Every structure is written in C-alpha cells, then in structure tokens.
Amino acid sequence: MFKILIKPSAEKRLSKFTPAEREKIIKAIGLINQRQNGGKALNIKRLARIKGKHFRIRLGNIRILYRVDEAKTAEIYDIDFRGNIY
C-alpha cells in the first residue's frame, strides 16, 4: 500500500482542469495502489529514460507523472496534457 503525496506544483496544475477532468484525475490517483498491486485498472507505464522509479498514468490526452520511493510513497509531481508534459 502506497502513501500518496501530491506536490504543490501538481496541485496547482490540477486546479486548471475542468471539474469533469479533475474528477477523472483524482479517481485515477486513488487507483494507484490497486495497479501497483497487480490490478489492471489504469494504463501505467514506467518511464524508461529517467533514473529511479518514475511512472506515468495515461488518461486520454492527460498524463500524470509520479515516482515511488523505498518508503512506499507515491509522489505525484506533474499533471498536464500529453503535448506539454514531456
């Protein structure tokens, strides 16, 4: 089970989405624990060219980037549209 943290910069970006998009994003963030434990609820992939355990969640055109550390903490560090995030 992961403890989920959202960086202030990601929280600020989250506020710029429409209410319907925000609801989808928050729901996806809540499902991180299920996916990391073998569930298939989300489209999550590990980011290959970044050192450490960095992942992305794909929600249509929206991407959520997060990293996982040894203390079982998932830190959401960026949320944006596909063309703006990488």
CNS distance restraints for C-alpha pairs under 8 A (distance, minus, plus):
assign (resid   1 and name CA) (resid  33 and name CA) 5.82 0.50 0.50
assign (resid   1 and name CA) (resid  72 and name CA) 7.06 0.50 0.50
assign (resid   2 and name CA) (resid  33 and name CA) 5.99 0.50 0.50
assign (resid   2 and name CA) (resid  72 and name CA) 5.01 0.50 0.50
assign (resid   2 and name CA) (resid  73 and name CA) 5.23 0.50 0.50
assign (resid   2 and name CA) (resid  74 and name CA) 6.07 0.50 0.50
assign (resid   3 and name CA) (resid  72 and name CA) 6.45 0.50 0.50
assign (resid   3 and name CA) (resid  73 and name CA) 4.72 0.50 0.50
assign (resid   3 and name CA) (resid  74 and name CA) 6.06 0.50 0.50
assign (resid   4 and name CA) (resid  73 and name CA) 5.90 0.50 0.50
assign (resid   4 and name CA) (resid  74 and name CA) 4.83 0.50 0.50
assign (resid   4 and name CA) (resid  75 and name CA) 5.91 0.50 0.50
assign (resid   4 and name CA) (resid  76 and name CA) 7.45 0.50 0.50
assign (resid   5 and name CA) (resid  73 and name CA) 7.22 0.50 0.50
assign (resid   5 and name CA) (resid  74 and name CA) 6.20 0.50 0.50
assign (resid   5 and name CA) (resid  75 and name CA) 4.70 0.50 0.50
assign (resid   5 and name CA) (resid  76 and name CA) 6.12 0.50 0.50
assign (resid   6 and name CA) (resid  10 and name CA) 6.38 0.50 0.50
assign (resid   6 and name CA) (resid  11 and name CA) 6.38 0.50 0.50
assign (resid   6 and name CA) (resid  75 and name CA) 5.73 0.50 0.50
assign (resid   6 and name CA) (resid  76 and name CA) 4.72 0.50 0.50
assign (resid   6 and name CA) (resid  77 and name CA) 6.48 0.50 0.50
assign (resid   7 and name CA) (resid  11 and name CA) 6.29 0.50 0.50
assign (resid   7 and name CA) (resid  75 and name CA) 6.98 0.50 0.50
assign (resid   7 and name CA) (resid  76 and name CA) 6.13 0.50 0.50
assign (resid   7 and name CA) (resid  77 and name CA) 5.42 0.50 0.50
assign (resid   7 and name CA) (resid  78 and name CA) 7.94 0.50 0.50
assign (resid   8 and name CA) (resid  12 and name CA) 6.10 0.50 0.50
assign (resid   9 and name CA) (resid  13 and name CA) 6.40 0.50 0.50
assign (resid   9 and name CA) (resid  77 and name CA) 7.13 0.50 0.50
assign (resid   9 and name CA) (resid  78 and name CA) 7.19 0.50 0.50
assign (resid  10 and name CA) (resid  14 and name CA) 6.12 0.50 0.50
assign (resid  10 and name CA) (resid  76 and name CA) 6.80 0.50 0.50
assign (resid  10 and name CA) (resid  77 and name CA) 5.48 0.50 0.50
assign (resid  10 and name CA) (resid  78 and name CA) 4.82 0.50 0.50
assign (resid  10 and name CA) (resid  79 and name CA) 5.68 0.50 0.50
assign (resid  11 and name CA) (resid  15 and name CA) 6.51 0.50 0.50
assign (resid  12 and name CA) (resid  16 and name CA) 7.12 0.50 0.50
assign (resid  13 and name CA) (resid  17 and name CA) 7.36 0.50 0.50
assign (resid  13 and name CA) (resid  78 and name CA) 7.78 0.50 0.50
assign (resid  13 and name CA) (resid  79 and name CA) 6.34 0.50 0.50
assign (resid  13 and name CA) (resid  80 and name CA) 7.01 0.50 0.50
assign (resid  14 and name CA) (resid  22 and name CA) 6.50 0.50 0.50
assign (resid  14 and name CA) (resid  79 and name CA) 6.62 0.50 0.50
assign (resid  14 and name CA) (resid  80 and name CA) 7.97 0.50 0.50
assign (resid  15 and name CA) (resid  22 and name CA) 7.52 0.50 0.50
assign (resid  17 and name CA) (resid  21 and name CA) 5.87 0.50 0.50
assign (resid  17 and name CA) (resid  22 and name CA) 5.85 0.50 0.50
assign (resid  18 and name CA) (resid  22 and name CA) 6.11 0.50 0.50
assign (resid  19 and name CA) (resid  23 and name CA) 6.18 0.50 0.50
assign (resid  20 and name CA) (resid  24 and name CA) 6.51 0.50 0.50
assign (resid  21 and name CA) (resid  25 and name CA) 6.21 0.50 0.50
assign (resid  22 and name CA) (resid  26 and name CA) 6.08 0.50 0.50
assign (resid  23 and name CA) (resid  27 and name CA) 6.13 0.50 0.50
assign (resid  24 and name CA) (resid  28 and name CA) 6.17 0.50 0.50
assign (resid  24 and name CA) (resid  59 and name CA) 8.00 0.50 0.50
assign (resid  25 and name CA) (resid  29 and name CA) 6.21 0.50 0.50
assign (resid  25 and name CA) (resid  59 and name CA) 7.70 0.50 0.50
assign (resid  25 and name CA) (resid  64 and name CA) 7.97 0.50 0.50
assign (resid  26 and name CA) (resid  30 and name CA) 6.27 0.50 0.50
assign (resid  27 and name CA) (resid  31 and name CA) 6.52 0.50 0.50
assign (resid  28 and name CA) (resid  32 and name CA) 6.74 0.50 0.50
assign (resid  28 and name CA) (resid  42 and name CA) 7.13 0.50 0.50
assign (resid  28 and name CA) (resid  57 and name CA) 7.97 0.50 0.50
assign (resid  31 and name CA) (resid  35 and name CA) 6.50 0.50 0.50
assign (resid  31 and name CA) (resid  41 and name CA) 7.18 0.50 0.50
assign (resid  31 and name CA) (resid  42 and name CA) 7.39 0.50 0.50
assign (resid  32 and name CA) (resid  36 and name CA) 6.13 0.50 0.50
assign (resid  32 and name CA) (resid  42 and name CA) 7.76 0.50 0.50
assign (resid  33 and name CA) (resid  37 and name CA) 6.24 0.50 0.50
assign (resid  34 and name CA) (resid  38 and name CA) 6.68 0.50 0.50
assign (resid  34 and name CA) (resid  39 and name CA) 5.28 0.50 0.50
assign (resid  34 and name CA) (resid  40 and name CA) 7.90 0.50 0.50
assign (resid  34 and name CA) (resid  41 and name CA) 7.29 0.50 0.50
assign (resid  35 and name CA) (resid  39 and name CA) 4.37 0.50 0.50
assign (resid  35 and name CA) (resid  40 and name CA) 5.77 0.50 0.50
assign (resid  35 and name CA) (resid  41 and name CA) 6.11 0.50 0.50
assign (resid  35 and name CA) (resid  42 and name CA) 6.37 0.50 0.50
assign (resid  35 and name CA) (resid  44 and name CA) 7.78 0.50 0.50
assign (resid  42 and name CA) (resid  57 and name CA) 6.93 0.50 0.50
assign (resid  42 and name CA) (resid  58 and name CA) 7.66 0.50 0.50
assign (resid  43 and name CA) (resid  57 and name CA) 5.66 0.50 0.50
assign (resid  43 and name CA) (resid  58 and name CA) 5.54 0.50 0.50
assign (resid  43 and name CA) (resid  59 and name CA) 7.57 0.50 0.50
assign (resid  44 and name CA) (resid  55 and name CA) 6.65 0.50 0.50
assign (resid  44 and name CA) (resid  56 and name CA) 5.57 0.50 0.50
assign (resid  44 and name CA) (resid  57 and name CA) 4.60 0.50 0.50
assign (resid  44 and name CA) (resid  58 and name CA) 6.61 0.50 0.50
assign (resid  45 and name CA) (resid  55 and name CA) 5.57 0.50 0.50
assign (resid  45 and name CA) (resid  56 and name CA) 5.58 0.50 0.50
assign (resid  45 and name CA) (resid  57 and name CA) 6.85 0.50 0.50
assign (resid  46 and name CA) (resid  53 and name CA) 7.19 0.50 0.50
assign (resid  46 and name CA) (resid  54 and name CA) 5.87 0.50 0.50
assign (resid  46 and name CA) (resid  55 and name CA) 4.26 0.50 0.50
assign (resid  46 and name CA) (resid  56 and name CA) 6.45 0.50 0.50
assign (resid  47 and name CA) (resid  53 and name CA) 7.78 0.50 0.50
assign (resid  47 and name CA) (resid  54 and name CA) 5.52 0.50 0.50
assign (resid  47 and name CA) (resid  55 and name CA) 5.28 0.50 0.50
assign (resid  47 and name CA) (resid  56 and name CA) 6.82 0.50 0.50
assign (resid  50 and name CA) (resid  54 and name CA) 6.83 0.50 0.50
assign (resid  52 and name CA) (resid  67 and name CA) 7.69 0.50 0.50
assign (resid  53 and name CA) (resid  67 and name CA) 5.52 0.50 0.50
assign (resid  53 and name CA) (resid  68 and name CA) 5.53 0.50 0.50
assign (resid  53 and name CA) (resid  69 and name CA) 7.04 0.50 0.50
assign (resid  54 and name CA) (resid  65 and name CA) 7.26 0.50 0.50
assign (resid  54 and name CA) (resid  66 and name CA) 5.77 0.50 0.50
assign (resid  54 and name CA) (resid  67 and name CA) 4.23 0.50 0.50
assign (resid  54 and name CA) (resid  68 and name CA) 6.56 0.50 0.50
assign (resid  55 and name CA) (resid  65 and name CA) 5.84 0.50 0.50
assign (resid  55 and name CA) (resid  66 and name CA) 5.43 0.50 0.50
assign (resid  55 and name CA) (resid  67 and name CA) 6.03 0.50 0.50
assign (resid  56 and name CA) (resid  63 and name CA) 6.44 0.50 0.50
assign (resid  56 and name CA) (resid  64 and name CA) 5.45 0.50 0.50
assign (resid  56 and name CA) (resid  65 and name CA) 4.48 0.50 0.50
assign (resid  56 and name CA) (resid  66 and name CA) 6.31 0.50 0.50
assign (resid  57 and name CA) (resid  63 and name CA) 5.64 0.50 0.50
assign (resid  57 and name CA) (resid  64 and name CA) 5.01 0.50 0.50
assign (resid  57 and name CA) (resid  65 and name CA) 6.53 0.50 0.50
assign (resid  58 and name CA) (resid  62 and name CA) 6.10 0.50 0.50
assign (resid  58 and name CA) (resid  63 and name CA) 4.97 0.50 0.50
assign (resid  58 and name CA) (resid  64 and name CA) 6.75 0.50 0.50
assign (resid  59 and name CA) (resid  63 and name CA) 6.23 0.50 0.50
assign (resid  61 and name CA) (resid  81 and name CA) 5.52 0.50 0.50
assign (resid  61 and name CA) (resid  82 and name CA) 5.31 0.50 0.50
assign (resid  62 and name CA) (resid  79 and name CA) 7.26 0.50 0.50
assign (resid  62 and name CA) (resid  80 and name CA) 5.71 0.50 0.50
assign (resid  62 and name CA) (resid  81 and name CA) 4.38 0.50 0.50
assign (resid  62 and name CA) (resid  82 and name CA) 5.61 0.50 0.50
assign (resid  63 and name CA) (resid  79 and name CA) 5.77 0.50 0.50
assign (resid  63 and name CA) (resid  80 and name CA) 5.63 0.50 0.50
assign (resid  63 and name CA) (resid  81 and name CA) 5.89 0.50 0.50
assign (resid  63 and name CA) (resid  82 and name CA) 5.81 0.50 0.50
assign (resid  63 and name CA) (resid  85 and name CA) 7.16 0.50 0.50
assign (resid  64 and name CA) (resid  76 and name CA) 7.18 0.50 0.50
assign (resid  64 and name CA) (resid  77 and name CA) 7.95 0.50 0.50
assign (resid  64 and name CA) (resid  78 and name CA) 5.92 0.50 0.50
assign (resid  64 and name CA) (resid  79 and name CA) 4.55 0.50 0.50
assign (resid  64 and name CA) (resid  80 and name CA) 6.83 0.50 0.50
assign (resid  65 and name CA) (resid  76 and name CA) 5.95 0.50 0.50
assign (resid  65 and name CA) (resid  77 and name CA) 5.94 0.50 0.50
assign (resid  65 and name CA) (resid  78 and name CA) 5.13 0.50 0.50
assign (resid  65 and name CA) (resid  79 and name CA) 6.34 0.50 0.50
assign (resid  66 and name CA) (resid  74 and name CA) 6.39 0.50 0.50
assign (resid  66 and name CA) (resid  75 and name CA) 5.28 0.50 0.50
assign (resid  66 and name CA) (resid  76 and name CA) 4.23 0.50 0.50
assign (resid  66 and name CA) (resid  77 and name CA) 5.51 0.50 0.50
assign (resid  66 and name CA) (resid  78 and name CA) 7.04 0.50 0.50
assign (resid  67 and name CA) (resid  74 and name CA) 5.59 0.50 0.50
assign (resid  67 and name CA) (resid  75 and name CA) 5.39 0.50 0.50
assign (resid  67 and name CA) (resid  76 and name CA) 6.77 0.50 0.50
assign (resid  67 and name CA) (resid  77 and name CA) 7.64 0.50 0.50
assign (resid  68 and name CA) (resid  72 and name CA) 6.48 0.50 0.50
assign (resid  68 and name CA) (resid  73 and name CA) 5.55 0.50 0.50
assign (resid  68 and name CA) (resid  74 and name CA) 4.52 0.50 0.50
assign (resid  68 and name CA) (resid  75 and name CA) 6.46 0.50 0.50
assign (resid  69 and name CA) (resid  73 and name CA) 5.63 0.50 0.50
assign (resid  69 and name CA) (resid  74 and name CA) 6.89 0.50 0.50
assign (resid  78 and name CA) (resid  85 and name CA) 7.55 0.50 0.50
assign (resid  79 and name CA) (resid  85 and name CA) 7.37 0.50 0.50
assign (resid  80 and name CA) (resid  84 and name CA) 6.35 0.50 0.50
assign (resid  80 and name CA) (resid  85 and name CA) 5.64 0.50 0.50
assign (resid  81 and name CA) (resid  85 and name CA) 6.27 0.50 0.50
assign (resid  82 and name CA) (resid  86 and name CA) 7.33 0.50 0.50
